Amino acid sequence: MGHVGFTELRRNLAEHLDRVESDRVELVVSRRRHEDLAIIPLAELESLRETVHLLSTPTNAARLREGVSQLDAGGGLERSLIEE
C-alpha cells in the first residue's frame, strides 16, 4: 500500500493513478485536517463489495466456508468451460 500527500498527488496525478491501476494496490492520500482517503481500482472495490454481500448472512457464509473446506480436502471436480 502506497502513501502520498495531497500536494504530491495533484502534482503527479496520472503517474499515481497509473501505478494504482498496474500494481492493483491501493494508494492512501493524506490531507491536512481531513481523514485519509484510499484510491483503488473500481474492479477491486466491486470485488470487495461482492465479498461483503456473499458473507453478509451467516448461512451463506457457512456454506461458502464449507465449500472451501471441501476443496482444501481434495473434494470437487475440475471442469472445462464451454466456449462458443
WOUR-V849335 format. One line per field, one symbol per residue. ss: DSSP state (H for helix, E for strand, C for the rest). burial: I if it has 16 or more other C-alpha atoms within 10 Angstrom, else O. Layout:
ss->???
burial->???
This chain:
ss->CEEEEHHHHHHCHHHHHHHHHHHCCCEEEECCCCCCEEECCHHHHHHHHHHHHHCCCHHHHHHHHHHHHHHHCCCCCCCCCCCC
burial->OOOOOIOOIOOOOOOIIOOIIOOOOIIIIIOOOOOOOOIIIOOOOOOOOOOOOOIOOOOOIOOOOOOOOOOOOOOOOOOOOOOO
